[in-house]
């Protein structure tokens, strides 16, 4: 296993500067001619949270989320789920088309092709880091208690990074041969969002739904993030198994599928 990973590590170190340049380029392109620039990474989740908060607080009368004796402001609950899911959605959807977008460069020079999905996931990770400022502001404004476990907020984010990279490799390889995946995946991401407890608590679901939801990897990532940030708890063994196994399986499958098919990319891009 170690011998199989070594070539990827060597390539990554050799092309690390290219990876940095690609991330920097995407940041500049995304916020080019924008008056507020990267401030939108903070404002966007805040504005989306505000819209969803108004809708659910006024229509569904949801202002607090309870977990035992712990009451959490709905805005904080909503934003924590939103940030994690947005990271997953943005990372995988941009990684999906990364190889196709880099076709002119791939045809001219040799570059490890996995660099392109990796760069998109890394770029989305940077966006999430800036979006955390929005979460801090909301927690301060709502006077949400801060626990020592908040220092581990990065743990589920890093594991989700690995999961996103694995899924991104699978999607990037598949999209080269089947362009329809780009359209189908958009529907899948929307459906998965409603199957992830972002704006509701699992306890309100019917029994059949509660039996199915543990098979949704994003349920475990969102739950672990909330345990550290909101509830001040160390996640249980199920959360660790759910997140780590999802990330490991996605990464292994992604690397295997990508490596097997990458030599034929040039014939289809």
C-alpha positions as CSV (number, residue, x, y, z in Angstrom):
1,X,0.0,0.0,0.0
2,X,2.8,2.4,0.9
3,X,4.6,1.6,-2.4
4,X,1.5,2.5,-4.3
5,X,1.1,5.9,-2.5
6,X,4.8,6.9,-3.0
7,X,4.4,8.0,-6.7
8,X,1.5,10.2,-5.7
9,X,3.4,11.8,-2.9
10,X,6.4,12.5,-5.2
11,X,4.2,14.0,-7.9
12,X,2.4,16.1,-5.4
13,X,5.6,17.5,-4.0
14,X,7.0,18.1,-7.5
15,X,3.9,20.0,-8.6
16,X,3.0,21.7,-5.4
17,X,3.8,25.1,-6.8
18,X,1.4,24.5,-9.7
19,X,-1.3,23.5,-7.2
20,X,-0.7,26.8,-5.4
21,X,-0.9,28.8,-8.6
22,X,-4.1,27.1,-9.7
23,X,-5.8,27.8,-6.4
24,X,-4.6,31.4,-6.5
25,X,-5.9,31.7,-10.1
26,X,-9.3,30.4,-9.2
27,X,-9.6,32.8,-6.3
28,X,-8.7,35.8,-8.6
29,X,-11.1,34.6,-11.3
30,X,-14.0,34.1,-8.9
31,X,-13.7,37.5,-7.3
32,X,-12.5,39.4,-10.3
33,X,-14.2,42.8,-10.8
34,X,-16.1,42.2,-7.5
35,X,-16.1,45.3,-5.2
36,X,-16.2,43.1,-2.1
37,X,-13.9,40.4,-3.3
38,X,-13.3,37.6,-0.8
39,X,-15.7,39.2,1.6
40,X,-18.4,37.4,-0.4
41,X,-17.1,34.1,1.2
42,X,-18.4,35.5,4.5
43,X,-21.5,37.3,3.2
44,X,-22.8,34.5,1.0
45,X,-23.3,32.0,3.8
46,X,-24.6,34.7,6.1
47,X,-27.2,35.9,3.5
48,X,-28.3,32.3,2.7
49,X,-28.6,31.5,6.4
50,X,-30.6,34.6,6.9
51,X,-33.1,33.7,4.1
52,X,-33.5,30.1,5.4
53,X,-33.7,31.3,9.0
54,X,-36.6,33.8,8.1
55,X,-38.4,31.1,6.1
56,X,-38.2,28.4,8.7
57,X,-38.6,30.6,11.8
58,X,-41.7,32.4,10.4
59,X,-43.4,29.5,8.5
60,X,-42.3,26.5,10.5
61,X,-41.8,28.4,13.8
62,X,-38.3,27.0,14.4
63,X,-36.1,29.2,16.6
64,X,-34.4,26.6,18.8
65,X,-33.0,23.1,18.3
66,X,-33.0,20.9,21.4
67,X,-30.6,18.0,22.2
68,X,-31.5,16.7,25.6
69,X,-31.1,19.7,28.0
70,X,-29.1,21.7,25.5
71,X,-30.8,24.4,23.5
72,X,-29.1,25.8,20.4
73,X,-30.1,28.8,18.4
74,X,-31.6,27.7,15.1
75,X,-29.4,30.2,13.2
76,X,-26.2,28.5,14.5
77,X,-27.6,25.0,14.0
78,X,-28.6,26.0,10.4
79,X,-25.2,27.6,9.5
80,X,-23.1,24.7,10.8
81,X,-24.9,22.3,8.6
82,X,-25.0,24.7,5.7
83,X,-21.2,25.3,5.8
84,X,-20.3,21.6,5.8
85,X,-22.7,20.7,3.0
86,X,-21.7,23.7,0.9
87,X,-18.1,22.5,1.1
88,X,-19.1,19.1,-0.1
89,X,-21.3,20.4,-2.9
90,X,-18.9,23.0,-4.2
91,X,-15.8,20.8,-4.0
92,X,-17.4,17.8,-5.8
93,X,-19.2,19.7,-8.4
94,X,-16.1,21.8,-9.4
95,X,-13.9,18.7,-9.2
96,X,-16.3,16.9,-11.6
97,X,-15.5,19.2,-14.5
98,X,-11.8,19.9,-13.6
99,X,-10.2,17.5,-16.1
100,X,-12.4,18.7,-18.9
101,X,-11.6,22.3,-18.1
102,X,-7.9,21.6,-18.1
103,X,-8.0,19.8,-21.5
104,X,-5.8,22.3,-23.4
105,X,-3.1,22.1,-20.7
106,X,-3.3,18.3,-20.5
107,X,-2.8,17.9,-24.2
108,X,0.3,20.1,-24.3
109,X,2.4,19.0,-21.3
110,X,2.6,16.2,-18.8
111,X,0.9,17.0,-15.5
112,X,-0.4,14.5,-13.0
113,X,-4.1,14.7,-13.8
114,X,-5.3,14.2,-10.2
115,X,-3.8,17.6,-9.5
116,X,-6.9,19.2,-11.1
117,X,-9.6,17.6,-8.9
118,X,-7.3,18.1,-5.9
119,X,-7.0,21.8,-6.7
120,X,-10.8,22.3,-6.9
121,X,-11.3,20.6,-3.5
122,X,-8.5,22.7,-2.0
123,X,-10.0,25.8,-3.4
124,X,-13.4,24.9,-1.9
125,X,-11.6,24.2,1.4
126,X,-10.1,27.8,1.4
127,X,-13.6,29.2,0.7
128,X,-14.9,27.3,3.7
129,X,-12.1,28.6,6.0
130,X,-13.2,32.1,5.1
131,X,-16.9,31.2,5.6
132,X,-16.1,30.2,9.2
133,X,-15.9,33.9,9.9
134,X,-19.7,34.0,9.3
135,X,-20.2,31.2,11.8
136,X,-18.1,33.0,14.4
137,X,-20.1,36.2,13.9
138,X,-23.4,34.4,14.3
139,X,-22.2,32.6,17.4
140,X,-21.1,35.9,19.0
141,X,-24.3,37.7,18.0
142,X,-26.5,34.9,19.4
143,X,-24.3,34.4,22.5
144,X,-23.8,30.8,21.8
145,X,-21.7,29.1,24.5
146,X,-18.2,28.2,23.4
147,X,-16.7,24.9,24.6
148,X,-13.2,23.6,24.6
149,X,-14.0,21.1,21.9
150,X,-14.4,24.0,19.4
151,X,-10.7,23.8,19.0
152,X,-11.2,20.6,17.1
153,X,-13.5,22.1,14.6
154,X,-11.0,21.3,11.8
155,X,-11.1,17.5,12.3
156,X,-14.4,16.8,10.5
157,X,-13.3,19.4,7.9
158,X,-10.1,17.6,7.1
159,X,-11.8,14.2,6.9
160,X,-14.5,15.7,4.7
161,X,-11.6,17.1,2.5
162,X,-10.4,13.5,1.9
163,X,-14.0,12.3,1.2
164,X,-14.5,15.2,-1.3
165,X,-11.3,14.4,-3.0
166,X,-12.2,10.7,-3.4
167,X,-15.7,11.6,-4.7
168,X,-14.2,14.3,-7.0
169,X,-11.8,11.8,-8.6
170,X,-14.7,9.4,-9.3
171,X,-16.8,12.2,-10.8
172,X,-13.9,13.7,-12.8
173,X,-13.0,10.4,-14.4
174,X,-16.6,9.5,-15.1
175,X,-17.5,12.9,-16.6
176,X,-14.7,12.6,-19.2
177,X,-16.5,9.6,-20.7
178,X,-20.1,10.4,-19.8
179,X,-20.9,14.1,-19.9
180,X,-24.5,13.5,-18.6
181,X,-23.0,12.9,-15.2
182,X,-22.8,16.7,-14.8
183,X,-26.5,17.1,-15.2
184,X,-27.5,14.1,-13.1
185,X,-25.1,15.0,-10.2
186,X,-26.7,18.4,-9.8
187,X,-30.1,16.6,-9.1
188,X,-28.3,14.1,-6.8
189,X,-26.7,16.9,-4.7
190,X,-30.1,18.7,-4.3
191,X,-31.8,15.4,-3.2
192,X,-28.9,14.6,-0.8
193,X,-29.3,18.1,0.8
194,X,-32.8,17.2,1.9
195,X,-31.6,13.9,3.3
196,X,-29.0,15.7,5.4
197,X,-30.2,17.3,8.7
198,X,-29.2,20.8,7.8
199,X,-32.4,22.6,8.7
200,X,-34.2,19.9,10.7
201,X,-33.4,17.5,13.5
202,X,-33.3,13.8,12.9
203,X,-35.8,13.2,15.7
204,X,-38.7,14.6,13.6
205,X,-38.2,12.1,10.9
206,X,-40.4,9.0,10.5
207,X,-38.9,5.6,11.6
208,X,-38.1,4.5,8.0
209,X,-36.2,7.7,7.4
210,X,-34.2,7.5,10.6
211,X,-33.2,3.9,9.6
212,X,-31.9,5.1,6.2
213,X,-30.2,8.4,7.2
214,X,-27.1,6.7,8.8
215,X,-26.2,5.5,5.2
216,X,-25.8,9.2,4.2
217,X,-22.1,10.1,4.8
218,X,-22.9,13.8,5.1
219,X,-25.1,13.1,8.1
220,X,-22.0,11.9,10.0
221,X,-19.8,14.9,8.9
222,X,-22.5,17.4,9.9
223,X,-23.1,15.7,13.2
224,X,-19.4,15.5,14.1
225,X,-18.9,19.2,13.2
226,X,-21.9,20.2,15.5
227,X,-20.6,18.0,18.3
228,X,-17.3,19.9,18.4
229,X,-18.7,23.4,17.7
230,X,-22.1,23.5,19.3
231,X,-22.6,20.7,21.8
232,X,-19.1,20.6,23.4
233,X,-19.0,16.8,23.0
234,X,-16.6,14.3,21.7
235,X,-18.3,12.4,18.8
236,X,-19.2,8.8,19.5
237,X,-17.7,5.8,17.8
238,X,-20.4,5.7,15.2
239,X,-19.6,9.2,14.0
240,X,-15.9,8.3,13.7
241,X,-16.7,5.1,11.8
242,X,-19.1,6.9,9.5
243,X,-16.8,9.8,8.6
244,X,-13.4,7.9,8.5
245,X,-14.8,4.9,6.6
246,X,-16.6,7.1,4.1
247,X,-13.5,9.1,3.4
248,X,-11.2,6.0,3.1
249,X,-13.6,4.1,0.8
250,X,-14.1,7.2,-1.4
251,X,-10.4,7.9,-1.6
252,X,-9.4,4.3,-2.4
253,X,-12.1,3.9,-5.0
254,X,-11.4,7.3,-6.5
255,X,-7.6,6.7,-6.8
256,X,-8.2,3.3,-8.3
257,X,-10.7,4.4,-10.9
258,X,-8.9,7.5,-11.8
259,X,-5.6,5.7,-12.2
260,X,-7.2,3.0,-14.4
261,X,-8.9,5.5,-16.7
262,X,-6.5,8.5,-16.9
263,X,-4.4,7.2,-19.8
264,X,-7.5,7.3,-22.0
265,X,-8.6,10.9,-21.0
266,X,-6.7,12.5,-23.9
267,X,-8.9,10.5,-26.4
268,X,-12.2,12.0,-25.0
269,X,-11.4,15.5,-23.7
